[in-house]
């Protein structure tokens, strides 16, 4: 099974949507790689407040961990599966 190096999630912040790219290795999430306004190719992380980046990272991580289509099971997904038994 191939690992994914990056995962994308869409996050709402102050009435706008952003695509957040999170650098990942298996089910370990490391850091935000870039943040783009929806329909943009421009990375805005260099001009963002570090607290907003951190908030978006947490939201993106939560969304990614809820996915069932990852090539590896996230710990959140495994917990949901165990709870269904």
C-alpha positions in Angstrom: 0.0 0.0 0.0 1.5 3.3 -1.1 1.8 6.1 1.4 0.5 9.6 0.7 2.8 12.5 1.4 0.1 15.2 1.4 -3.6 15.4 2.0 -5.9 18.3 1.2 -8.9 19.5 3.2 -11.3 22.4 2.7 -11.8 24.6 5.7 -14.2 27.5 6.3 -12.8 30.5 8.0 -14.6 33.9 8.4 -17.1 33.2 5.7 -14.5 32.0 3.1 -13.3 28.6 2.1 -9.6 27.6 1.9 -7.8 24.5 0.7 -5.3 23.3 3.3 -2.5 21.0 2.3 -1.2 18.9 5.2 2.1 17.1 5.0 1.5 13.5 6.2 3.3 10.2 6.6 1.0 7.2 7.1 -1.4 8.3 9.8 1.0 10.8 11.3 0.1 14.4 10.6 3.1 16.8 10.6 2.4 20.3 9.4 0.6 22.6 7.1 2.3 22.7 3.7 0.3 25.4 2.2 -3.1 27.2 2.3 -4.9 28.5 -0.7 -8.1 30.4 -1.1 -10.6 28.2 -3.0 -10.0 28.3 -6.8 -6.6 29.9 -6.4 -3.1 28.5 -6.9 -1.5 31.1 -4.5 -0.1 29.9 -1.2 -1.1 32.5 1.4 0.7 31.0 4.4 3.6 33.5 4.3 1.2 36.4 5.0 -1.0 34.6 7.6 -1.1 34.8 11.3 0.5 31.7 12.9 -2.6 31.3 15.2 -4.9 31.1 12.2 -2.6 28.6 10.5 -2.7 26.5 13.6 -6.5 26.7 13.8 -6.8 25.7 10.1 -4.4 22.9 10.7 -6.5 21.4 13.4 -9.7 21.7 11.3 -8.0 20.1 8.3 -6.5 17.3 10.4 -10.0 16.6 11.9 -11.5 16.4 8.4 -8.7 14.2 7.1 -9.0 11.8 10.0 -12.7 11.3 9.3 -12.1 10.0 5.8 -12.6 6.4 5.1 -10.9 6.4 1.7 -7.3 6.9 3.0 -4.8 4.2 1.9 -4.2 3.6 5.6 -6.7 3.6 8.5 -6.6 6.8 10.6 -6.8 6.2 14.4 -10.2 8.1 14.4 -11.5 5.8 11.7 -10.3 2.7 13.6 -12.1 4.0 16.7 -15.3 4.5 14.8 -15.1 0.9 13.5 -14.5 -0.5 16.9 -17.5 1.5 18.3 -19.8 0.0 15.7 -19.2 -3.5 16.8 
